[in-house]
Amino acid sequence: MEKNEKILDIMPYLNIEINYINYIWLLISIIVFIVTLIYLIKKIPQKIQKKEPTSYEIAIKNLNNLDIENGDAKEILYEFTKNAKLCTNEFNTKKLEIILNQIEHLKYQDKKIVLDRKVKEMLKGYIKDELY
């Protein structure tokens, strides 16, 4: 050792004061963040699953719920026409046109009409065969 070097004294242990308030606020912030994140993770899939039905799906449902046997004939024909046009595709367009041509004169009569068995079977057959 050199003579010019001085030996430094070891400092005694100091009491370090820790401010726990900052740690408490940090912990509370983390807990709030985690709770919010969990809430959003649970809520987002529920909103995705509750999507609005399309007009096609609504029309299919309305056609399936159509009471052809016991309902008012004009209302049945109007509902069938409106909903069947929404459900039409390239495969069943011609069959729908044939049916609509056969029932069109019935829709515009002033008096109350009664659907005959042939028309009822035609409507039921289109709903059953063409829409599935």
Protein Blocks (a to p, Z undefined) as FASTA:
>chain_A
ZZkbccddddddddddddfklmmmmmmmmmmmmmmmmmmmmmmmmmmmmpccdfklmmmm
mmmmpcfklmcfklmmmmmmmmmmmmgcfklmmmmmmmmmmmmmmmmpfbdcdddfklmm
mmmmmmmmmmZZ
